[in-house]
Amino acid sequence: MAQEIERKFLVKGEYKSLASKNTRIIQGYLSSIPERTVRVRVKGDKGFITVKGIGNESGASRYEWEKEIPAEEVQELLKICEPGVIDKTRFQVVVGPHTYEVDEFYGENEGLTLAEVELSAENEGFEKPVWLGEEVTGDVKYYNSMLMKNPFTKW
């Protein structure tokens, strides 16, 4: 069983000039219930299907399974997804031994920028760059599956 451990933050400063890579992502949800979220996404020119379980008490750790599938199949699955699509660009920013994934959202989530850092353990230390803002790990309103239902521009 795969376990995802990550911390999530709002972004308050300039990070783009530090990015080593950026990729456009379009994703939808076949199921957005927390116990078994099923997402499909096109990331660049690749397709993926991902299943996530409910998070632990801190919200930093949860089950995750992902498999690459043809991008054309994702396009077909997007047609039967729940209403609401997540459209964003993901920037990869290396800080020390970690890579932050910084997501800049578009559409109904325009104006929201979030950064996530994956860790090998919940108590693992990591460098916090100056452009990181408030930590929102475990705050469900910042989950992509919730941003699809209750977009940032409607808060």
Secondary structure by P-SEA (a helix, b strand, c coil): cbbbbbbbbbbcccccccccbbbbbbbccccccccbbbbbbbcccccbbbbbccccccccbbbbbbbbccaaaaaaaaaacccbbbbbbbbbbbccccccbbbbbccccccbbbbbbbbccccbbbbbcccccccccccccccaaaaaacccccc
